[in-house]
Amino acid sequence: MIQFDFYGTLVAASLVLLLGRGLVTRIAFLRNYNIPEPVAGGLVVALVLLLLRTLDIEIRFDTSLQTPLMLAFFATIGLSADFASLRKGGRVVGIFVLAVTGLLVVQNALGIGLATALGLDPLMGLLTGSITLAGGHGTGAAWGAVFSEKYGLASASELAIASATFGLVLGGLIGGPVARLLIKRVQVPGCHSQETPRLPKGFEQPNKERSITPFSFIETLALIAVSLLAGNLLNGLLHGTAFELPTFVCVLFVGVVLRNGLSALGLYQVFEREVSVLGNVSLSLFLAIALMSLKLWDLAALALPIFIILAAQTLVMALFAIFVTFRMMGRNYDAAVLAAGHCGFGLGATPTAIANMQAVTQRYGPSQIAFLVVPMVGAFFIDIINVIVIKLYLVLPFFVAV
């Protein structure tokens, strides 16, 4: 076994991003279908590691940087959100929440239905539904332990982690193609018209040149650090109470309060260009480490019936994004970008959703409403709604009888 330390992992993650950039630049298929660069590079490395494991060579990375990077990304999301923008997006956020809730219900119904039809425990269907797909690895691990201890479901935690891994991979792969299909049906703002194209903002086109200075960079870094510290303290205070929230939600909340509080008091205006630069660096490195650390052999351990359920979930996610999300969100360019984002956190996680949308907007142009709505729903609403939906399913007769 070869163990990479902190520095080796950081070097490897940087090389993965460069590899992903090279692949997307040179391979038309990846470029045309808007595959995010961290996903392209990370999956290649994960496949190489899978091949090496067949030769009894295992490589492991130090993932201690992964969580701070994820939290830093959510801090920048909070620092990018001003209350004026939130008010403008209120109605759109509400509609998107309805679309997200509908998918959670469909995922669990599909999982339970297929598990029952295939002769599996219905709990396995629930575990391969919104728990691991919309919920991700953290939610999957938590509910896996509950299913093992309370319901006696064998290997529930292992199934949860493998299912969440499957969702993370597919969530980063189908968002771009779905958006490409939908964009063919709409007019992209600024194309074939005399109106002035909208300027990119924040996370929409991360490769646009941004002017920075050392002092303003340090100011933004300080704001992110304060968000991380205060968010973790807030999470500790709420732990074990009825108001307990995931750490990243607390960090994002502190970022929102900092941004708007300092602005309202006239003390400081957040420099969005620095925020977006640091946020995109954090996001890219987080995804690179997450994807290159994937243990694809865990997927091989899934039985054929579980693969069938997860494959069906992927197909339904794509169809839901095309026929439900896109239509509910207005059948326009912004709706197409939102559909790509929905694929990202409907199967994987919010960072995957952002990467999907960046791949689309980098090619076709900005979508400010998408980058306002998806982080808000992915951070604040989806986990809360998911818990409610899961608990409602658990009161069904065949679960109560277990």
C-alpha positions in Angstrom: 0.0 0.0 0.0 1.2 3.5 -0.9 0.1 6.3 1.4 0.2 9.9 0.2 0.6 12.5 3.0 -1.0 15.9 3.1 1.4 17.5 0.6 1.4 14.6 -1.7 -2.4 14.6 -1.8 -2.4 18.4 -2.6 0.0 17.9 -5.4 -2.0 15.0 -6.8 -5.3 17.0 -6.6 -3.6 19.9 -8.5 -2.4 17.5 -11.2 -5.9 15.9 -11.4 -7.3 19.4 -12.2 -4.7 20.0 -14.8 -5.4 16.6 -16.3 -9.1 17.3 -16.3 -8.5 20.6 -18.1 -6.4 18.9 -20.7 -8.9 16.1 -21.3 -11.9 18.5 -21.7 -9.8 20.8 -23.9 -8.7 18.0 -26.2 -11.6 15.6 -26.2 -14.6 17.0 -28.1 -17.1 14.6 -26.4 -16.3 15.8 -22.9 -16.4 19.4 -24.1 -19.6 19.1 -26.1 -21.4 17.3 -23.2 -20.2 19.8 -20.6 -18.4 17.3 -18.3 -16.8 19.2 -15.4 -13.0 19.2 -15.4 -12.6 17.9 -11.9 -15.0 15.0 -12.8 -13.1 14.1 -15.9 -9.7 14.1 -14.3 -10.8 12.6 -11.0 -12.6 9.6 -12.7 -9.5 8.8 -14.8 -7.4 8.7 -11.7 -10.0 6.6 -9.9 -10.0 4.1 -12.8 -6.2 3.9 -12.7 -6.3 3.2 -9.0 -8.9 0.5 -9.6 -6.6 -1.1 -12.2 -3.6 -0.9 -9.8 -5.7 -2.6 -7.1 -6.2 -5.6 -9.3 -2.4 -5.8 -9.3 -2.4 -5.7 -5.5 -1.2 -2.1 -5.4 -3.4 0.2 -3.3 -2.9 3.9 -3.1 -4.5 6.0 -0.4 -4.7 9.8 0.0 -4.8 12.0 3.0 -8.4 13.4 2.8 -8.0 15.7 5.9 -8.1 18.7 3.6 -11.4 17.7 2.0 -13.8 18.9 4.7 -12.1 22.3 5.2 -12.2 22.9 1.4 -15.9 22.0 1.3 -16.7 24.3 4.2 -14.6 27.1 2.6 -16.7 26.7 -0.6 -19.9 27.0 1.3 -18.5 30.1 3.2 -18.0 31.8 -0.2 -21.5 30.9 -1.2 -22.8 32.7 1.9 -20.5 35.7 1.3 -21.8 35.9 -2.2 -25.5 36.1 -1.2 -27.0 39.5 -0.5 -30.5 40.0 0.8 -31.6 42.0 -2.3 -30.7 39.1 -4.5 -32.4 36.7 -2.2 -35.6 38.7 -2.3 -35.5 38.7 -6.1 -35.2 34.9 -6.2 -37.8 34.2 -3.6 -40.5 32.9 -6.0 -38.0 30.9 -8.1 -36.5 29.3 -4.9 -40.0 28.2 -3.8 -40.7 26.6 -7.2 -37.4 24.8 -7.2 -38.0 23.6 -3.7 -41.2 22.0 -4.9 -39.3 20.3 -7.8 -36.6 19.0 -5.4 -39.3 17.7 -3.0 -41.0 15.9 -5.9 -37.8 14.1 -6.8 -37.2 13.0 -3.3 -40.7 11.4 -3.2 -40.1 9.8 -6.6 -36.7 8.4 -5.7 -37.9 6.7 -2.6 -41.0 5.3 -4.3 -38.9 3.9 -7.1 -36.3 2.4 -4.8 -38.9 0.7 -2.6 -40.9 -0.5 -5.5 -38.0 -2.0 -7.4 -36.5 -3.5 -4.2 -39.9 -5.2 -3.5 -40.2 -6.4 -7.1 -36.7 -7.8 -7.0 -37.3 -9.7 -3.7 -35.1 -7.4 -1.6 -35.8 -5.8 1.8 -37.8 -2.5 1.2 -35.2 -0.8 3.4 -32.6 -1.4 0.8 -34.8 0.4 -1.7 -35.1 3.3 0.7 -31.3 3.3 1.2 -30.8 3.5 -2.6 -33.3 6.3 -2.8 -33.1 9.9 -1.5 -31.0 8.8 1.6 -27.8 8.3 -0.4 -28.5 10.0 -3.7 -29.9 13.4 -2.6 -28.4 12.9 0.8 -24.8 11.9 -0.1 -22.2 10.1 1.9 -22.9 11.8 5.2 -26.6 11.2 5.2 -26.1 7.7 3.9 -23.7 6.7 6.6 -26.0 8.1 9.3 -29.1 6.3 8.1 -27.1 3.2 7.4 -26.2 2.9 11.0 -29.8 3.4 12.0 -31.0 0.7 9.6 -28.4 -1.7 11.0 -29.1 -1.0 14.7 -32.8 -0.5 14.7 -34.0 -2.6 11.8 -31.2 -5.2 11.7 -30.4 -4.6 8.0 -27.0 -6.3 7.3 -24.3 -4.3 5.6 -26.5 -1.2 5.5 -23.5 1.2 6.0 -21.5 -0.4 3.2 -24.5 -0.3 0.9 -25.1 3.3 1.7 -21.5 4.4 1.0 -21.3 2.4 -2.2 -24.7 3.9 -3.4 -23.6 7.4 -2.5 -20.4 6.9 -4.5 -22.4 5.7 -7.5 -24.6 8.8 -7.3 -21.6 11.2 -6.9 -20.1 9.8 -10.1 -23.3 9.7 -12.2 -24.4 13.1 -10.9 -21.3 14.7 -12.3 -21.7 12.9 -15.6 -25.3 13.4 -16.6 -25.8 17.0 -15.8 -23.9 18.4 -18.8 -25.6 16.1 -21.4 -29.0 16.9 -19.9 -28.3 20.7 -20.2 -27.0 20.3 -23.7 -30.2 18.6 -24.8 -32.4 21.3 -23.2 -30.4 24.2 -24.5 -31.1 23.1 -28.0 -34.7 24.1 -27.3 -34.1 27.6 -26.0 -32.5 30.8 -26.9 -29.3 31.5 -25.0 -29.2 35.2 -23.7 -27.1 37.3 -25.9 -27.2 35.0 -28.9 -29.1 35.9 -32.1 -30.3 39.1 -30.5 -29.3 42.8 -30.2 -29.5 42.9 -26.4 -26.3 43.3 -24.4 -25.1 40.0 -23.1 -25.3 39.7 -19.3 -22.0 39.9 -17.5 -20.9 36.9 -15.5 -21.1 37.1 -11.8 -19.6 35.1 -8.9 -19.3 31.4 -9.7 -20.9 31.4 -13.2 -17.7 31.6 -15.4 -14.8 30.9 -13.1 -12.2 31.3 -15.9 -13.0 34.9 -16.6 -10.1 37.2 -15.6 -10.5 38.9 -12.2 -8.3 41.7 -10.9 -7.1 41.1 -7.3 -4.7 42.7 -4.9 -2.8 41.1 -2.0 -4.6 43.2 0.6 -8.2 42.6 -0.7 -7.3 38.9 -1.0 -6.3 38.8 2.6 -9.5 40.6 3.6 -11.6 37.9 1.8 -9.5 35.1 3.3 -10.2 36.6 6.7 -14.0 36.6 6.1 -13.8 33.0 5.0 -11.8 32.1 8.1 -14.3 33.9 10.4 -17.2 32.0 8.7 -15.4 28.7 9.2 -14.7 29.4 12.9 -18.1 30.9 13.8 -19.9 28.2 11.7 -18.2 25.4 13.6 -18.9 27.1 17.0 -22.6 27.5 16.0 -22.7 23.9 15.0 -21.3 22.9 18.4 -24.0 25.0 20.2 -26.8 23.4 18.1 -25.5 19.9 18.4 -28.0 17.6 20.1 -30.8 20.1 20.0 -34.0 20.2 17.8 -32.2 22.9 15.7 -29.2 20.8 14.9 -27.9 21.4 11.3 -25.0 20.1 9.2 -21.8 22.1 9.7 -21.7 23.4 6.2 -25.2 25.0 6.6 -24.0 26.8 9.7 -20.9 28.1 7.9 -23.0 29.3 4.9 -25.4 31.0 7.3 -22.5 32.9 9.0 -21.2 33.9 5.6 -24.7 35.4 4.7 -24.8 37.3 8.0 -21.3 38.6 7.6 -21.9 39.8 4.0 -25.2 41.6 4.8 -24.4 42.7 8.3 -21.2 44.5 7.3 -22.9 46.0 4.3 -25.9 47.2 6.3 -23.6 48.9 8.9 -21.6 50.5 6.1 -18.4 48.9 7.4 -17.3 46.8 4.4 -18.5 45.7 1.0 -17.6 42.1 0.1 -15.4 42.0 -3.0 -17.2 39.3 -5.1 -14.3 38.7 -7.4 -12.0 37.5 -4.6 -14.8 35.5 -3.1 -15.4 33.7 -6.4 -11.7 33.0 -7.0 -11.3 31.5 -3.6 -14.6 29.7 -3.8 -13.8 28.1 -7.1 -10.3 27.1 -6.0 -11.9 25.4 -2.9 -14.6 23.7 -5.0 -12.1 22.4 -7.6 -9.7 21.0 -5.1 -12.5 19.5 -3.0 -14.0 17.7 -6.1 -10.6 16.6 -7.2 -9.8 15.0 -3.9 -13.2 13.5 -3.5 -13.2 11.9 -7.0 -9.6 10.7 -7.1 -10.2 9.1 -3.6 -13.3 7.1 -4.8 -13.1 3.4 -4.1 -14.7 2.2 -7.3 -14.2 -1.4 -6.1 -17.0 -0.7 -3.6 -19.4 -0.4 -6.5 -18.3 -3.8 -7.8 -19.4 -5.2 -4.4 -23.0 -4.2 -5.2 -25.2 -7.1 -6.2 -26.9 -6.9 -9.6 -30.4 -6.0 -8.2 -28.8 -2.9 -6.5 -27.1 -1.9 -9.7 -30.5 -2.2 -11.4 -32.1 0.1 -8.9 -29.3 2.7 -9.1 -29.3 2.6 -12.9 -33.1 3.2 -12.8 -32.6 6.1 -10.4 -30.1 7.7 -12.8 -32.5 7.4 -15.7 -35.4 8.8 -13.7 -33.2 11.7 -12.5 -32.4 12.6 -16.1 -36.0 12.3 -17.1 -37.2 14.3 -14.1 -34.8 17.1 -14.9 -35.9 17.2 -18.5 -39.6 16.9 -18.1 -40.3 18.3 -14.6 -37.5 20.6 -13.4 -37.0 22.3 -16.8 -40.7 22.9 -17.3 -41.4 24.1 -13.8 -38.5 26.5 -13.9 -39.7 28.2 -17.0 -38.4 26.3 -20.1 -35.6 28.8 -20.7 -31.8 29.0 -20.5 -31.8 29.5 -16.8 -34.1 26.4 -16.4 -31.7 24.3 -18.5 -28.8 25.3 -16.2 -31.0 24.6 -13.1 -31.8 21.2 -14.6 -28.0 20.4 -14.8 -27.6 21.6 -11.2 -30.5 19.4 -10.1 -28.8 16.4 -11.6 -25.7 17.2 -9.6 -27.3 17.3 -6.1 -30.2 15.0 -7.0 -27.7 12.2 -7.4 -24.6 13.5 -5.7 -23.9 16.7 -3.8 -24.2 20.5 -4.0 -20.5 21.0 -5.1 -21.2 18.6 -7.9 -24.3 20.7 -8.9 -22.1 23.8 -9.0 -19.5 22.1 -11.1 -22.2 20.9 -13.5 -23.6 24.5 -13.9 -20.1 26.0 -14.3 -19.4 23.6 -17.1 -22.5 24.8 -18.9 -22.2 28.5 -18.2 -18.6 28.5 -19.1 -19.6 27.4 -22.6 -23.0 29.1 -23.2 -23.0 32.1 -20.9 -24.0 33.2 -17.4 -27.1 32.3 -15.5 -27.3 34.4 -12.3 -30.6 33.0 -11.1 -29.3 29.4 -11.2 -26.2 30.3 -9.1 -28.5 32.0 -6.6 -31.1 29.2 -6.3 -29.1 26.0 -6.4 -26.7 26.8 -3.5 -29.6 28.1 -1.3 -31.7 25.0 -1.9 -28.8 22.6 -1.8 -27.5 24.0 1.5 -30.6 25.0 3.4 -33.6 23.1 2.2 -32.7 19.7 0.7 -31.4 18.1 3.9 -34.3 19.3 6.0 -36.9 18.2 3.4 -35.1 14.9 2.9 -35.3 14.0 6.6 -39.1 14.7 6.6 -39.7 12.6 3.4 -37.6 9.7 4.8 -39.4 9.7 8.1 -42.8 9.8 6.3 -41.8 6.7 4.3 -40.7 4.9 7.5 -44.2 5.1 8.9 -45.6 3.0 6.0 -47.1 -0.3 7.1 -44.4 -2.6 5.8 -41.7 -0.6 7.6 -43.6 -0.3 10.9 -44.0 -4.1 10.8 -40.3 -4.7 10.6 
